[in-house]
Amino acid sequence: LSGQALGGPGGDGGGPGREAAGDVALFGDLPFMVSGDSADVWARQDEFRLDASVGVPPDAFSETGQDWGLPVYRWDVLEARDYDWLRNRANRNADIYDGYRVDHLVGFYRTYFRPHDESEPAFVPDGQEKQLAQGEAVLGVFREPGTEIIAEDLGVVPEFVRESLARLKVPGYKVFRWEREWEQPGQPFRDPASYPAVSVATSGTHDTEPMVIWWEGAPGDEKDAALAIPSIREHITAEDAGKAAGCTSLPHEVREAMLEALFASGSDLLILPIQDVFGWRDRINQPATVSEDNWTWKLPWPSDRLRSEPAALAVANQLAEWARRHGR
C-alpha cells in the first residue's frame, strides 16, 4: 500500500512488533462473511440464518450470480445488540493493523441471499432507506477505533451506496481498466491524474486477470484509448505507442508507464498487485469458479530471500523511485 492517508506504524492498539517495522504500515482485511463451520457462528447461532447462503446477483463475472455457501447475517439481531460482534472484529483489526480493507462493502448495506429451499433470492434489509441506515451504522462501528478503512466497492454497487461513501469520505477503488467515460463517444479512459483524492488507485485486484493478460485480450480500440491517456503518453515515445497499439503482448515500457501513471494519480492511496509490478501472468482467483488453481499462487522465492534476489531488488528500486518522484 502506498499513500499519504495512513497513520504511522504503532498507532492506537499497536505493539512493539509493528513499531519494529519502521516506516512500513501494515494494512489488512476484514472479510465480509465467516464460514458456517466457524467458532463465530457456533457461538452466535441466533445471529445467522443457516437456512440460506450469501452471494451476489448476476454481474460481469457471472451471468447467474454467485452463491458463496456462507450463512447470512440476521441484521435485525445484530442491530438490536448494537453490532457488538462487528465492533469486536473492528477492535481486533485495529489491534493488529494500521488500516484495513472492508471486503464486499455493499454487503454491509444490503446482503444478497439465496434460500436453501430454492425460493427467490432477495436483499436484506429490503428497502433503500433501511439499507442506507444500516451501512452507515456499520461503517461507523468500523471507524470507532480510529483505524483507516477503505471500501472494496467493486461489482454491482447502487448509486446511493457510492454517494454514501463519498459523503462519509471512505475511499473506494479506481481500477485502471474500468475507469472510462462510458457514456462518451469512444469511451475514453479517465486519466489517473483526475482520480479523486479520497480513492484507491490500482491496476487490478485478486479477482482480475493480470495486466499483461488483459492487454492480450483487449480489442484494438481499447488499447488505443489506453495509449491516448496523457499521463501515460508523457512516459513513452510515439514509437513505443505505435508498437504497443499493434502488439499482442504488453511492452515493458508501456506497462511501466501505466504503473507510473498510477503512482502519479490523484488518489491518496495506491495498491498494485505483485503480478502487475513484475509483469507476471499468474492469476490469483477466477470468480464464480472452484478449481485447484484458485488461491494457490505463491511467490517464486521465499519472502526472506527477496532482499537478495536481483529481479526483486530491481523492481523494488524502481517502485521506490516512483514513490519519491510522486510523493508517496
C-alpha positions as CSV (number, residue, x, y, z in Angstrom):
1,L,0.0,0.0,0.0
2,S,1.3,3.4,-0.9
3,G,-0.2,6.7,0.1
4,Q,-0.3,9.7,2.5
5,A,-3.6,8.9,4.4
6,L,-2.4,6.0,6.6
7,G,-1.4,6.7,10.1
8,G,2.1,5.8,11.1
9,P,3.1,2.4,12.5
10,G,2.4,1.6,16.1
11,G,-0.8,3.6,16.2
12,D,-3.7,3.0,18.6
13,G,-3.6,-0.6,19.7
14,G,-0.3,-1.2,18.1
15,G,2.5,-3.1,19.7
16,P,6.3,-3.4,19.5
17,G,6.1,-5.7,16.6
18,R,4.6,-3.1,14.4
19,E,6.9,-0.4,15.7
20,A,9.8,-2.5,14.7
21,A,8.6,-2.4,11.1
22,G,9.9,1.2,10.9
23,D,8.2,3.3,8.2
24,V,6.1,0.4,7.0
25,A,2.4,0.5,7.8
26,L,0.6,-2.9,7.9
27,F,-2.7,-2.9,6.0
28,G,-5.1,-5.8,6.5
29,D,-8.5,-7.1,5.5
30,L,-11.9,-7.5,7.1
31,P,-13.8,-10.3,5.3
32,F,-17.5,-9.7,4.8
33,M,-18.7,-13.1,6.0
34,V,-17.5,-16.1,8.1
35,S,-17.8,-19.8,7.5
36,G,-20.7,-21.8,8.7
37,D,-18.2,-24.0,10.4
38,S,-16.5,-21.2,12.3
39,A,-16.4,-20.6,16.0
40,D,-18.2,-17.3,15.5
41,V,-21.3,-19.0,14.0
42,W,-21.2,-21.8,16.7
43,A,-21.1,-19.2,19.5
44,R,-23.6,-16.8,18.0
45,Q,-26.0,-19.1,16.1
46,D,-29.0,-16.8,16.6
47,E,-27.2,-14.0,14.7
48,F,-27.0,-16.0,11.5
49,R,-29.5,-17.6,9.1
50,L,-28.4,-21.1,8.4
51,D,-31.3,-21.8,6.0
52,A,-29.9,-19.5,3.3
53,S,-26.5,-18.5,1.9
54,V,-24.8,-15.3,0.9
55,G,-23.8,-14.5,-2.7
56,V,-24.1,-11.8,-5.3
57,P,-26.6,-11.2,-8.1
58,P,-25.6,-11.6,-11.8
59,D,-22.6,-9.3,-12.7
60,A,-19.7,-9.1,-15.1
61,F,-18.1,-12.2,-13.6
62,S,-21.2,-14.5,-13.7
63,E,-24.4,-14.3,-15.7
64,T,-26.2,-16.3,-13.0
65,G,-24.7,-14.6,-10.0
66,Q,-22.7,-16.3,-7.2
67,D,-23.6,-18.5,-4.2
68,W,-20.8,-18.4,-1.7
69,G,-22.3,-21.0,0.6
70,L,-21.9,-18.9,3.7
71,P,-24.6,-18.2,6.3
72,V,-26.5,-14.9,6.2
73,Y,-26.4,-12.2,8.9
74,R,-29.6,-11.7,10.9
75,W,-29.2,-8.0,10.6
76,D,-32.2,-7.3,12.9
77,V,-30.5,-9.3,15.7
78,L,-27.1,-7.6,15.1
79,E,-28.7,-4.2,15.2
80,A,-30.6,-5.0,18.5
81,R,-27.2,-5.8,20.0
82,D,-25.7,-2.6,18.7
83,Y,-23.5,-4.6,16.3
84,D,-21.3,-5.8,19.3
85,W,-19.8,-8.7,17.3
86,L,-18.8,-6.4,14.4
87,R,-17.4,-4.0,17.0
88,N,-15.3,-6.7,18.4
89,R,-14.0,-7.5,14.9
90,A,-13.2,-3.9,14.3
91,N,-11.3,-3.6,17.6
92,R,-9.3,-6.7,16.8
93,N,-8.4,-5.4,13.4
94,A,-7.3,-2.1,15.0
95,D,-5.0,-4.0,17.3
96,I,-3.1,-5.7,14.5
97,Y,-3.4,-3.3,11.5
98,D,-2.8,0.3,10.8
99,G,-5.7,0.2,8.4
100,Y,-7.8,-2.4,6.5
101,R,-9.9,-3.1,3.5
102,V,-13.6,-3.7,4.1
103,D,-14.4,-6.7,1.9
104,H,-17.6,-6.6,-0.2
105,L,-18.6,-3.3,1.2
106,V,-22.0,-3.2,-0.5
107,G,-23.0,-6.4,1.5
108,F,-23.0,-4.4,4.7
109,Y,-25.6,-2.1,3.2
110,R,-27.7,-4.8,1.6
111,T,-26.9,-8.5,1.7
112,Y,-27.9,-10.7,-1.3
113,F,-29.0,-14.2,-0.1
114,R,-30.4,-17.4,-1.6
115,P,-32.8,-19.5,0.5
116,H,-31.9,-23.2,0.6
117,D,-35.4,-24.1,-0.3
118,E,-34.8,-22.5,-3.8
119,S,-37.3,-19.7,-3.3
120,E,-36.5,-16.4,-4.8
121,P,-33.2,-14.7,-3.8
122,A,-33.6,-11.3,-2.1
123,F,-31.8,-8.5,-0.4
124,V,-31.8,-7.8,3.3
125,P,-32.7,-5.2,4.5
126,D,-35.4,-4.8,1.9
127,G,-35.5,-1.1,1.3
128,Q,-33.1,1.6,0.4
129,E,-33.8,3.7,3.5
130,K,-33.0,0.8,5.8
131,Q,-30.0,-0.3,3.7
132,L,-28.5,3.2,3.9
133,A,-29.0,3.5,7.6
134,Q,-27.5,0.0,8.2
135,G,-24.5,0.5,6.0
136,E,-23.6,3.8,7.6
137,A,-24.1,2.5,11.1
138,V,-21.7,-0.4,10.4
139,L,-19.1,1.8,8.8
140,G,-19.3,4.0,11.9
141,V,-18.6,0.9,14.0
142,F,-15.6,0.1,11.9
143,R,-14.2,3.6,12.3
144,E,-14.7,3.8,16.1
145,P,-11.1,2.7,16.9
146,G,-9.7,5.3,14.6
147,T,-8.3,2.9,12.1
148,E,-8.1,3.8,8.4
149,I,-10.6,1.9,6.3
150,I,-11.0,1.5,2.5
151,A,-14.1,0.1,0.8
152,E,-14.0,-2.8,-1.7
153,D,-16.8,-1.3,-3.7
154,L,-16.5,-3.3,-6.9
155,G,-19.2,-5.3,-8.7
156,V,-22.9,-4.3,-8.7
157,V,-23.0,-1.3,-6.4
158,P,-26.1,1.0,-6.3
159,E,-25.5,4.7,-6.7
160,F,-26.9,5.5,-3.3
161,V,-24.0,3.4,-1.7
162,R,-21.4,5.3,-3.8
163,E,-23.0,8.6,-2.7
164,S,-22.9,7.4,0.9
165,L,-19.2,6.5,0.7
166,A,-18.4,9.9,-0.8
167,R,-20.3,11.7,1.9
168,L,-18.5,9.7,4.6
169,K,-15.2,10.1,2.9
170,V,-14.5,6.4,2.7
171,P,-12.1,5.7,-0.2
172,G,-13.3,3.2,-2.9
173,Y,-11.4,1.6,-5.7
174,K,-10.3,3.1,-9.0
175,V,-9.4,0.1,-11.1
176,F,-7.5,1.4,-14.1
177,R,-9.0,-0.7,-16.8
178,W,-12.6,0.0,-15.7
179,E,-12.2,3.8,-15.2
180,R,-13.6,5.0,-18.5
181,E,-16.1,7.7,-19.7
182,W,-18.6,5.0,-20.7
183,E,-21.2,7.5,-21.9
184,Q,-18.8,9.4,-24.2
185,P,-18.0,8.6,-27.8
186,G,-15.1,6.2,-27.9
187,Q,-15.4,5.6,-24.2
188,P,-12.0,7.2,-23.4
189,F,-10.1,6.2,-20.3
190,R,-10.1,8.6,-17.3
191,D,-6.6,9.9,-16.8
192,P,-5.4,8.6,-13.4
193,A,-4.3,12.2,-12.7
194,S,-8.0,13.0,-12.4
195,Y,-8.9,10.4,-9.8
196,P,-10.3,11.9,-6.6
197,A,-8.0,12.1,-3.6
198,V,-10.4,10.0,-1.5
199,S,-9.9,6.8,-3.5
200,V,-7.5,3.9,-4.1
201,A,-5.8,3.7,-7.4
202,T,-4.9,0.2,-8.7
203,S,-4.1,-1.7,-11.8
204,G,-6.2,-4.7,-10.9
205,T,-7.4,-6.9,-8.0
206,H,-7.1,-10.5,-6.8
207,D,-10.2,-11.2,-8.9
208,T,-9.0,-9.8,-12.3
209,E,-6.5,-11.2,-14.8
210,P,-3.0,-9.6,-14.6
211,M,-2.4,-6.6,-16.7
212,V,-0.4,-8.5,-19.3
213,I,-3.2,-10.9,-19.9
214,W,-5.8,-8.1,-20.0
215,W,-3.7,-6.4,-22.7
216,E,-3.5,-9.6,-24.8
217,G,-7.3,-9.9,-24.9
218,A,-8.1,-6.2,-25.2
219,P,-9.6,-5.1,-28.6
220,G,-7.6,-2.6,-30.6
221,D,-9.8,0.4,-29.8
222,E,-9.4,-0.3,-26.1
223,K,-5.6,-0.3,-26.5
224,D,-5.7,2.9,-28.5
225,A,-7.8,4.5,-25.8
226,A,-5.4,3.5,-23.0
227,L,-2.4,4.7,-25.0
228,A,-4.1,8.1,-25.5
229,I,-4.1,8.8,-21.8
230,P,-2.0,12.0,-21.3
231,S,-0.2,10.8,-18.1
232,I,0.8,7.6,-20.0
233,R,1.9,9.3,-23.2
234,E,4.3,11.5,-21.3
235,H,6.3,8.4,-20.3
236,I,6.5,6.7,-23.6
237,T,7.7,7.7,-27.1
238,A,5.5,7.9,-30.1
239,E,7.4,4.9,-31.5
240,D,6.6,2.9,-28.3
241,A,3.0,3.8,-28.5
242,G,2.8,2.8,-32.2
243,K,4.4,-0.6,-31.5
244,A,2.2,-1.2,-28.5
245,A,-1.1,-0.5,-30.4
246,G,-0.4,-3.3,-32.8
247,C,1.3,-5.6,-30.3
248,T,-0.5,-8.6,-28.7
249,S,1.9,-8.7,-25.8
250,L,2.2,-5.7,-23.4
251,P,5.6,-4.0,-24.0
252,H,7.7,-3.5,-20.9
253,E,7.9,0.3,-21.5
254,V,4.1,0.7,-21.7
255,R,3.4,-1.5,-18.6
256,E,5.9,0.7,-16.6
257,A,4.2,3.9,-18.0
258,M,0.8,2.6,-16.8
259,L,2.2,1.8,-13.3
260,E,3.9,5.2,-13.0
261,A,0.7,6.9,-14.1
262,L,-1.0,5.2,-11.1
263,F,1.8,6.4,-8.8
264,A,1.2,9.9,-10.2
265,S,-2.6,9.6,-9.8
266,G,-4.8,11.9,-7.8
267,S,-5.7,9.1,-5.4
268,D,-4.3,9.3,-1.9
269,L,-3.8,5.6,-1.8
270,L,-2.3,3.1,-4.3
271,I,-2.3,-0.7,-4.3
272,L,-0.6,-2.7,-7.0
273,P,-0.9,-6.5,-7.4
274,I,2.5,-8.0,-7.4
275,Q,1.8,-9.7,-10.7
276,D,1.4,-6.3,-12.4
277,V,4.5,-5.0,-10.7
278,F,6.7,-7.8,-12.2
279,G,4.7,-8.3,-15.4
280,W,3.8,-11.9,-14.4
281,R,0.9,-13.8,-16.0
282,D,-0.2,-15.8,-12.9
283,R,-3.8,-15.2,-11.8
284,I,-4.8,-15.5,-8.1
285,N,-8.6,-16.1,-8.4
286,Q,-11.2,-16.7,-11.0
287,P,-14.5,-15.5,-9.5
288,A,-17.5,-17.8,-9.7
289,T,-15.3,-20.9,-10.2
290,V,-14.0,-23.6,-8.0
291,S,-10.7,-25.1,-9.1
292,E,-7.4,-26.4,-7.9
293,D,-5.7,-23.2,-9.1
294,N,-7.7,-20.6,-7.3
295,W,-5.9,-19.1,-4.3
296,T,-2.8,-21.4,-4.7
297,W,-0.3,-19.0,-6.3
298,K,3.0,-18.5,-4.4
299,L,5.9,-16.2,-4.8
300,P,8.8,-17.7,-6.8
301,W,11.1,-17.1,-3.9
302,P,10.8,-17.4,-0.1
303,S,10.0,-14.0,1.4
304,D,13.2,-13.9,3.4
305,R,15.2,-14.1,0.1
306,L,13.6,-11.0,-1.5
307,R,16.4,-8.7,-0.5
308,S,19.0,-10.9,-2.2
309,E,17.1,-11.6,-5.4
310,P,18.3,-9.3,-8.2
311,A,15.0,-9.3,-10.0
312,A,13.1,-8.3,-6.8
313,L,15.7,-5.7,-5.9
314,A,15.5,-4.1,-9.3
315,V,11.7,-3.8,-9.1
316,A,11.8,-2.5,-5.5
317,N,14.3,0.2,-6.5
318,Q,12.0,1.2,-9.4
319,L,9.0,1.4,-7.1
320,A,11.0,3.4,-4.6
321,E,12.0,5.9,-7.3
322,W,8.4,6.4,-8.5
323,A,7.3,6.8,-4.9
324,R,9.9,9.6,-4.3
325,R,9.1,11.2,-7.6
326,H,5.4,11.4,-6.9
327,G,5.4,12.0,-3.2
328,R,4.3,8.6,-2.0
